[in-house]
């Protein structure tokens, strides 16, 4: 399988896990030393830290879908422009996001999310 194709396969598996609110699968799809970061906030490195982060934020998510605008791989790097449509603690919202994923083999090595933090805070009622 071509590298870009493999990167998209892993990314699609991750998208499905998020849409299904399957948090154990989300964590499993990260490399053991993988990283998840909402830029400019601190990065969560390693499956244990990613799990702790998800335990905090995912508990309030009742529904999540990604309205994908663009999803392209260049080798092991995937660019993912989308609008996150979700219900968080009874509050329905949509937030534009760009994600950049680095894929190594069958796992996400790094996932950086770029969004307006003020828009996200307003969306979740913070």
C-alpha positions in Angstrom: 0.0 0.0 0.0 1.3 3.4 -0.9 2.3 5.6 2.0 -0.4 8.3 1.4 -3.0 5.6 1.0 -1.9 4.0 4.3 -2.0 7.4 6.1 -5.6 8.0 4.9 -6.6 4.5 6.0 -5.4 5.2 9.5 -7.0 8.7 9.5 -10.4 7.2 8.4 -10.2 4.7 11.2 -9.6 7.6 13.6 -12.5 9.6 12.2 -14.8 6.6 12.7 -13.7 6.1 16.3 -14.4 9.8 17.1 -17.8 9.7 15.3 -18.7 6.6 17.3 -17.4 8.1 20.6 -15.2 5.0 20.9 -12.6 6.5 23.2 -10.6 3.2 23.7 -10.3 2.9 19.9 -9.2 6.5 19.6 -6.4 5.9 22.2 -5.4 2.6 20.5 -5.0 4.3 17.2 -2.3 6.6 18.6 1.3 5.3 18.7 2.4 4.4 22.3 4.4 7.7 22.4 1.9 9.6 20.2 0.9 13.2 20.7 -2.4 15.0 20.7 -2.4 18.8 20.9 -4.9 21.6 20.5 -2.5 24.4 19.5 -1.5 26.6 21.4 -2.4 24.5 24.5 0.0 21.9 25.9 0.5 18.6 24.1 -0.7 15.3 25.6 2.1 12.8 24.9 1.7 9.1 25.3 -1.5 7.0 25.4 -1.9 7.5 29.2 -1.9 11.3 28.9 -4.2 11.2 25.8 -6.6 8.9 27.8 -6.6 11.3 30.7 -7.3 14.2 28.4 -10.2 12.3 26.7 -11.6 11.4 30.1 -11.9 15.1 30.8 -13.2 16.4 27.5 -15.0 13.5 26.1 -17.3 12.9 29.1 -19.5 15.8 28.0 -19.7 14.9 24.3 -23.1 13.4 23.4 -22.7 13.5 19.6 -19.9 14.3 17.3 -19.6 14.5 13.5 -17.0 15.9 11.2 -18.2 17.9 8.2 -15.1 17.3 6.1 -14.1 20.0 3.7 -10.7 18.7 2.7 -8.8 15.5 3.6 -5.5 14.9 1.8 -2.3 13.0 2.5 1.1 13.8 1.4 3.1 10.7 2.3 2.8 10.3 6.1 1.2 13.7 6.7 -2.6 14.2 6.5 -4.3 17.6 6.3 -7.8 17.6 7.6 -10.0 20.7 7.2 -13.5 20.3 8.7 -16.3 21.7 10.8 -16.9 19.8 14.0 -20.6 19.5 14.6 -21.4 18.3 18.1 -23.5 18.3 21.2 -21.6 19.0 24.4 -23.5 18.7 27.7 -26.8 19.4 25.9 -25.4 22.3 23.9 -25.3 22.0 20.1 -22.4 23.7 18.3 -20.3 23.8 15.2 -16.6 24.9 15.2 -14.2 25.1 12.2 -11.0 23.1 12.7 -7.9 22.2 10.8 -6.0 19.1 11.9 -2.6 17.9 10.8 -1.8 14.3 11.5 1.5 12.5 11.2 1.0 8.8 10.6 3.6 6.1 11.2 2.6 2.6 10.2 -0.8 1.9 11.6 -0.8 4.6 14.2 -1.1 8.4 14.6 2.2 9.7 15.8 1.1 13.3 16.1 -2.2 15.1 15.8 -2.2 18.9 16.0 -5.6 20.8 16.0 -5.9 24.4 15.0 -9.0 26.3 15.9 -10.1 29.6 17.4 -10.1 28.9 21.1 -12.6 31.7 21.8 -15.0 30.1 19.3 -14.6 26.7 21.0 -15.0 28.1 24.5 -18.2 29.9 23.4 -19.5 26.7 21.7 -19.1 24.6 24.9 -20.4 27.3 27.2 -17.1 28.0 29.0 
